[in-house]
Amino acid sequence: MKRKFLVNIIFLITVSVVVKAFWVLAVDRTVQNVAGEEAYGFYFSLFSFSVLFTLLLDMGLSGFNNRAVSADPGRVRLYFGNVLLLRLALTAAYFAVTLTVAWAMGYSPRQVSMLLILMINQVMASLTLWLRSNISGMQYLLLDSMLSVSDRLIMIVICSVLLWGGVLSGPFRIEWFVWTQTAAYFTVMALSLMIVIRRGGVSKVKPDMSVLRGIVISGLPYAVVVFAMTIYWRTDTVLIERLLPGGAREAGNYAQAFRLFDAFAMIPVMFGGLLLPILSRELAAGNDVRALAVTAARALLPPLGIAAVTMATFSQEILDLLYRSPAPSAVDAFTLLMFTLVPAGVTYVFSTMLTAAGLMKRLAMITLAAMVVTVIMNLFLIPEYSAAGAALSALVTQSLVAAACVIEVRKSMFSMVVPAKVSLFLAMLLLTFAAGQLMRHFDMPWGLAAALQLITGFICALVFRMIEPLQSIKLILTKR
């Protein structure tokens, strides 16, 4: 299982880095630069608002389905028709609630018009996520990994033509960016549907009320977790746009900081997505998963931590490279968000373990508490500190969630956190940060200084045995 996880995660990260790095650094960034901060902030705040109630689209069905199908792949045929019927009803609820709240918040006709398209995109993205949970649950992990980047690949092709193909007679419109997402989500959704029907042996859609009732009851804790996590991940942009004068522009400034954070946060998300079906299968078979969990944590956290500290050290330089005129609040927010990557990585490893073990009620309590904390902090910090206040709220919230998940895993499953290892991990991050600060005092290009800081961090990781590349290579090459 450790070999299977490492092989698949290396492939997934390699493909994702190539595709998503080009998307973030070339396409998405260029769209913001050519459309302008206000236009992009207008889109970005509406996008975040469309995400807030996506709980109603899924109700935790993807997480529940992934764990259930991983334990017994035959459940694809049993659950498919029932979940599809349920999702149609949930889609109606999503549209009703989201549009009602948008009306209550005083959104303009133009905002509602774009919001409707973004909501359709969310419906397709959520449906694709559920379809992919069947694919990964059946252990077609490589196929699922390819699907996970397919939407971005399609968007890259279309947006590249629009931005650099010389096909436009006028300026780029943000609405075209949204329609590009629509085309990509529809294509991947249709492809995922065909794969599930063929690989899962689905021959008919026949809902069963008793099965449907069981799915709803079992999925409720997953729904609570998804809802709470959505709120504390996405409410900041909405509140920035609503609470601050010139909210659309401020939301655009925050998007400058959030873009790279969101891109790097996809790495822990990918780890969790790949780890969940493997852990669920092993736990269902009664196997010990401690070694697999430790392998996942060691593969993710040291490299992520070193990269996060390095980017936080050179916040101004990185944003100057990416944007024409990054706002000071964006620079401060970027620094805090980079540090936030570390607890976010811890959260995804340990929350995935709790999910695979079926300890959803406890995870739900943790995420609900985090939701309350982040909303309260944002209400106080955003009016005072703008984008930096939202980023500080994210750092505090993610740190609390990470600590709570670690404690809950230790209490309910097993202990995999050794105090000495935690101390070495923190020492590695501190030495990496100190090396970066030292490099800044020398007269050298910042890119070279950042590279030396990264090298210092990885040397520390090797010395402290946070990473053991030779052992990982040996494990990958061992076929058994």
C-alpha positions in Angstrom: 0.0 0.0 0.0 2.8 2.4 0.7 4.3 1.8 -2.7 0.9 2.2 -4.4 0.4 5.5 -2.6 3.9 6.9 -3.4 3.7 5.9 -7.1 0.3 7.5 -7.6 1.0 10.6 -5.6 4.3 11.3 -7.5 2.4 10.9 -10.8 -0.5 13.1 -9.6 1.8 15.9 -8.2 4.0 15.9 -11.4 1.0 16.2 -13.7 -0.7 18.7 -11.5 2.3 20.9 -11.0 2.8 21.2 -14.8 -0.9 21.8 -15.6 -1.9 23.9 -12.6 1.3 25.9 -12.4 0.7 27.0 -16.0 -2.9 27.7 -15.2 -2.1 29.8 -12.1 1.0 31.6 -13.3 0.2 32.1 -17.0 -3.6 31.9 -17.6 -5.4 33.0 -14.4 -2.8 35.7 -13.6 -3.0 37.1 -17.1 -6.8 37.2 -17.0 -6.6 39.3 -13.8 -4.0 41.6 -15.3 -5.8 42.2 -18.6 -9.3 42.4 -17.1 -8.2 44.6 -14.2 -8.5 44.4 -10.4 -12.1 45.6 -10.2 -13.4 43.2 -12.9 -11.5 40.2 -11.6 -12.5 41.1 -8.0 -16.2 41.3 -9.2 -15.8 37.7 -10.6 -13.7 36.4 -7.7 -16.2 37.5 -5.0 -19.1 36.0 -6.9 -17.2 32.8 -7.4 -16.6 32.5 -3.7 -20.2 33.3 -3.0 -21.3 30.5 -5.4 -19.1 28.1 -3.4 -20.6 28.9 0.0 -23.8 26.8 -0.4 -22.3 23.9 -2.4 -22.9 21.8 0.6 -26.5 21.6 -0.6 -25.2 20.1 -3.9 -23.3 17.3 -2.2 -24.5 16.9 1.4 -21.3 15.0 2.1 -22.2 12.4 -0.6 -18.8 12.4 -2.3 -16.8 11.7 0.9 -19.3 9.1 2.1 -19.4 7.4 -1.4 -15.6 7.3 -1.6 -15.3 5.5 1.7 -18.2 3.1 1.0 -17.2 2.2 -2.5 -13.5 1.7 -1.4 -14.7 -0.9 1.2 -17.0 -2.6 -1.4 -16.8 -1.6 -5.1 -20.1 -3.4 -5.8 -21.9 -0.5 -4.1 -21.4 1.6 -7.2 -24.4 -0.1 -8.8 -26.4 0.0 -5.6 -25.8 3.7 -4.9 -25.6 5.2 -8.3 -29.3 5.7 -9.1 -30.2 6.7 -5.6 -27.5 9.3 -5.3 -28.3 10.7 -8.8 -31.9 11.2 -7.8 -30.9 12.8 -4.5 -28.5 15.2 -6.2 -31.2 16.4 -8.6 -33.3 17.5 -5.6 -30.3 19.0 -3.9 -29.5 21.1 -7.0 -32.9 22.7 -6.8 -32.3 23.5 -3.1 -28.9 25.0 -4.0 -30.3 27.3 -6.5 -33.2 28.4 -4.3 -31.0 29.1 -1.2 -28.2 30.8 -3.1 -30.4 33.1 -5.1 -32.5 34.0 -2.1 -29.4 35.0 -0.1 -28.0 36.9 -3.1 -31.3 38.8 -3.3 -31.2 39.5 0.5 -27.7 40.8 0.2 -28.7 43.3 -2.5 -26.8 41.8 -5.5 -27.3 43.8 -8.7 -28.9 42.2 -11.9 -25.4 42.0 -13.4 -24.0 40.2 -10.4 -27.0 37.8 -10.4 -26.5 37.1 -14.1 -22.8 36.0 -13.6 -23.7 34.2 -10.4 -26.2 32.0 -12.3 -23.5 30.8 -14.7 -21.1 30.2 -11.8 -23.8 28.3 -10.0 -24.2 26.0 -13.0 -20.4 25.5 -13.0 -20.6 24.5 -9.4 -23.3 22.0 -10.1 -21.2 20.3 -12.8 -18.0 20.5 -10.6 -19.8 18.9 -7.7 -21.4 16.2 -9.9 -17.9 15.4 -11.3 -16.5 15.2 -7.8 -19.1 12.6 -6.9 -18.5 10.6 -10.1 -14.7 10.7 -9.4 -15.4 9.4 -5.9 -16.8 6.2 -7.6 -13.7 6.0 -9.8 -11.2 6.3 -7.0 -13.3 4.1 -4.7 -13.0 1.4 -7.3 -9.2 1.9 -7.0 -8.7 3.4 -10.5 -6.4 5.9 -8.9 -4.4 6.8 -12.0 -7.5 7.4 -14.0 -8.9 9.6 -11.3 -5.7 11.6 -11.1 -5.9 12.3 -14.8 -9.5 13.5 -14.5 -8.5 15.8 -11.6 -6.5 18.0 -13.9 -8.5 17.6 -17.1 -10.7 20.6 -16.5 -7.8 22.9 -16.0 -6.1 21.5 -19.2 -9.2 22.2 -21.2 -9.4 25.8 -19.8 -5.8 26.4 -20.5 -6.3 25.5 -24.2 -9.4 27.7 -24.6 -8.1 30.7 -22.6 -4.7 30.5 -24.4 -6.5 30.9 -27.7 -8.5 33.8 -26.4 -5.6 35.6 -24.7 -2.8 35.0 -27.1 -4.3 33.6 -30.3 -5.2 36.9 -31.9 -8.9 36.0 -32.3 -10.3 38.9 -30.2 -11.0 42.3 -31.8 -11.6 44.0 -28.5 -10.4 43.7 -24.8 -10.8 40.4 -22.9 -14.1 40.2 -21.0 -14.3 38.4 -17.6 -17.5 36.7 -18.8 -15.5 34.7 -21.4 -13.4 33.4 -18.5 -16.5 32.1 -16.8 -17.9 30.5 -20.0 -14.5 28.8 -20.5 -15.0 27.1 -17.1 -18.5 26.0 -18.1 -17.2 24.2 -21.2 -14.4 22.5 -19.3 -16.6 21.3 -16.4 -19.2 20.0 -18.8 -16.6 18.0 -20.8 -15.0 16.4 -17.7 -18.4 15.7 -16.2 -19.6 13.8 -19.3 -16.4 11.9 -19.5 -16.5 10.9 -15.8 -20.1 9.8 -16.2 -19.3 7.5 -19.1 -16.4 5.9 -17.1 -18.5 5.2 -14.0 -21.3 3.6 -16.1 -18.8 1.4 -18.0 -16.3 0.5 -15.2 -19.0 0.3 -12.4 -21.3 -1.9 -14.4 -24.2 0.5 -14.1 -27.0 -0.7 -16.4 -30.0 1.1 -15.0 -31.1 3.9 -12.7 -33.6 2.4 -10.2 -34.0 4.4 -6.9 -34.7 2.4 -3.7 -36.2 4.5 -0.9 -34.7 2.3 1.9 -31.3 2.6 0.4 -31.8 6.4 -0.3 -32.8 6.9 3.4 -29.7 5.1 4.6 -27.5 7.2 2.3 -29.0 10.4 3.6 -28.6 9.4 7.3 -25.1 8.1 6.8 -24.0 11.2 4.8 -25.2 13.8 7.3 -21.9 14.0 9.3 -20.0 14.3 6.0 -22.4 17.2 5.0 -21.7 19.1 8.2 -17.9 18.8 7.6 -18.2 19.9 4.0 -20.4 22.9 4.9 -18.2 24.1 7.8 -15.0 23.7 5.7 -16.5 25.6 2.8 -17.5 28.5 5.1 -14.1 28.8 6.7 -12.3 28.5 3.3 -14.4 30.8 1.2 -16.3 33.3 3.4 -13.3 35.7 3.6 -13.6 36.9 0.0 -17.4 37.4 0.3 -16.9 39.4 3.5 -14.2 41.6 2.0 -16.4 42.5 -0.9 -19.4 43.2 1.4 -17.7 44.9 4.3 -15.1 47.2 2.7 -15.6 50.4 0.7 -14.6 49.6 -2.9 -15.1 45.9 -2.0 -14.7 44.5 -5.5 -11.2 46.1 -5.8 -10.2 44.9 -2.3 -11.4 41.4 -3.3 -9.2 41.6 -6.3 -6.3 42.6 -4.1 -7.0 39.6 -1.9 -7.2 37.4 -5.0 -3.6 38.4 -5.8 -2.5 36.8 -2.5 -4.9 33.9 -2.5 -4.1 32.6 -6.0 -0.8 30.9 -5.1 -2.1 29.8 -1.7 -5.0 28.1 -3.4 -2.7 26.5 -5.9 -0.3 25.1 -3.3 -3.2 24.1 -1.1 -4.3 21.7 -3.9 -1.3 19.6 -3.0 -2.6 18.6 0.4 -6.1 18.2 -1.1 -4.6 15.8 -3.7 -2.8 13.9 -0.9 -6.1 13.6 1.0 -8.0 12.6 -2.1 -5.6 9.8 -2.9 -5.1 8.7 0.7 -8.8 8.4 1.5 -9.7 5.4 -0.7 -6.5 3.5 0.2 -6.9 4.1 3.9 -10.6 3.2 3.7 -9.9 -0.1 1.9 -7.1 -1.0 4.4 -9.2 -0.2 7.5 -12.2 -2.1 6.1 -9.8 -5.1 5.7 -8.7 -4.7 9.3 -5.1 -3.8 8.4 -2.8 -1.5 10.3 -2.5 1.8 8.5 0.0 3.6 10.7 3.0 3.1 8.4 0.9 4.4 5.4 -0.2 7.5 7.4 3.4 8.2 8.5 4.6 7.8 4.9 2.0 10.3 3.6 2.8 12.8 6.3 6.5 12.6 5.6 6.0 12.9 1.9 3.8 16.0 2.2 4.7 18.2 5.2 8.5 18.8 5.0 8.5 19.9 1.3 5.3 21.9 1.7 6.7 23.6 4.8 10.0 24.5 3.2 8.3 25.9 0.1 5.8 27.9 2.2 8.5 29.5 4.4 10.6 30.4 1.3 7.6 32.1 -0.5 6.7 33.9 2.7 10.2 35.3 2.9 10.1 36.7 -0.6 6.4 37.8 -0.7 7.0 41.2 -2.3 9.3 39.9 -5.0 7.0 37.1 -6.0 3.9 39.3 -6.3 6.0 41.9 -8.2 6.9 39.2 -10.6 3.3 38.1 -11.0 1.3 41.3 -11.1 1.7 44.8 -12.5 1.1 46.6 -9.2 0.4 44.4 -6.2 -1.3 46.2 -3.4 0.5 46.4 0.0 -2.4 44.6 1.7 -1.9 41.7 -0.8 1.7 41.4 0.1 0.9 41.2 3.8 -1.9 38.7 3.1 0.4 36.6 0.9 3.0 36.2 3.7 0.4 35.1 6.2 -1.3 32.7 3.7 2.0 31.0 2.9 2.5 30.3 6.6 -1.1 28.9 6.6 -0.1 26.2 4.1 1.7 24.3 6.9 -1.3 23.8 9.2 -3.5 23.2 6.1 -1.2 20.3 5.2 -1.4 18.8 8.7 -5.2 19.2 8.6 -5.6 17.3 5.3 -3.5 14.3 6.4 -5.2 13.9 9.8 -8.7 14.8 8.8 -8.4 12.2 6.0 -7.5 9.6 8.6 -10.6 10.5 10.7 -12.8 10.3 7.6 -11.4 6.9 6.6 -12.0 5.6 10.1 -15.6 6.9 10.0 -15.1 9.3 12.9 -17.2 12.0 11.1 -19.1 13.3 14.2 -15.9 14.3 15.9 -14.5 15.8 12.7 -17.8 17.7 12.3 -17.5 19.2 15.8 -14.0 20.4 14.9 -14.9 22.0 11.6 -18.1 23.6 13.0 -16.0 25.3 15.8 -13.5 26.4 13.1 -16.4 27.9 11.1 -17.6 30.0 14.0 -14.0 31.2 14.8 -13.2 32.2 11.2 -16.5 34.2 10.8 -16.1 36.1 14.0 -12.4 36.8 13.3 -13.2 38.0 9.8 -15.9 40.3 11.0 -13.5 42.0 13.4 -10.3 41.8 11.3 -11.4 42.6 7.8 -12.7 46.1 8.5 -9.5 46.9 10.3 -6.8 45.2 8.3 -8.5 44.4 4.9 -7.0 41.4 3.1 -4.3 40.9 5.7 -7.1 40.5 8.3 -8.7 37.7 6.3 -5.3 36.0 5.9 -4.6 36.2 9.7 -8.0 34.7 10.3 -7.2 31.8 8.0 -3.8 31.2 9.7 -5.4 31.0 13.2 -8.3 28.9 12.0 -6.2 26.4 10.1 -3.8 26.1 13.1 -6.6 25.3 15.5 -8.1 22.7 13.1 -4.8 21.1 12.6 -4.1 20.8 16.3 -7.6 19.4 17.0 -7.3 16.8 14.3 -3.9 15.6 15.5 -5.3 15.3 19.1 -8.4 13.4 17.9 -6.4 10.9 15.8 -4.2 10.3 18.8 -7.2 9.8 21.1 -9.4 7.7 18.8 -7.0 5.8 16.5 -3.3 5.8 17.4 -0.4 8.1 18.0 1.8 9.0 15.1 3.1 12.4 16.3 6.3 12.1 18.3 7.2 15.3 20.2 10.9 15.0 19.2 9.9 14.8 15.5 7.6 17.9 15.9 10.5 19.8 17.5 12.8 18.8 14.6 10.1 19.8 12.1 9.7 23.3 13.7 13.5 23.6 13.9 13.8 22.8 10.2 11.2 25.6 9.4 13.0 28.1 11.6 16.4 27.4 10.1 14.9 27.7 6.6 13.4 31.0 7.5 16.6 32.3 9.2 18.6 31.3 6.0 16.2 33.3 3.9 16.5 36.3 6.1 20.3 36.0 5.9 20.3 35.7 2.1 18.3 39.0 1.9 21.2 40.9 3.3 23.6 39.8 0.6 23.7 41.6 -2.7 22.4 38.8 -5.0 19.3 38.4 -7.2 16.3 37.4 -5.1 15.7 34.3 -7.2 19.2 33.0 -6.3 18.6 33.8 -2.7 15.3 31.9 -2.7 16.9 28.9 -4.4 19.7 28.9 -1.7 17.0 29.1 1.0 15.2 26.1 -0.5 18.4 24.1 -0.7 19.1 25.0 3.0 15.7 23.8 3.9 16.1 20.4 2.2 19.5 19.9 3.7 17.9 20.4 7.1 15.2 18.0 6.2 17.8 15.4 5.2 19.9 15.9 8.3 16.9 15.7 10.6 15.6 12.7 8.6 12.3 14.4 7.9 12.6 13.0 4.4 14.5 9.8 3.2 14.5 9.9 -0.6 16.6 6.7 -1.0 14.2 4.7 1.1 11.3 6.1 -1.0 13.0 5.2 -4.3 13.8 1.7 -3.0 10.1 1.3 -2.0 8.9 2.5 -5.4 11.2 0.1 -7.3 10.3 -2.9 -5.2 7.5 -4.7 -7.1 5.4 -6.7 -4.8 
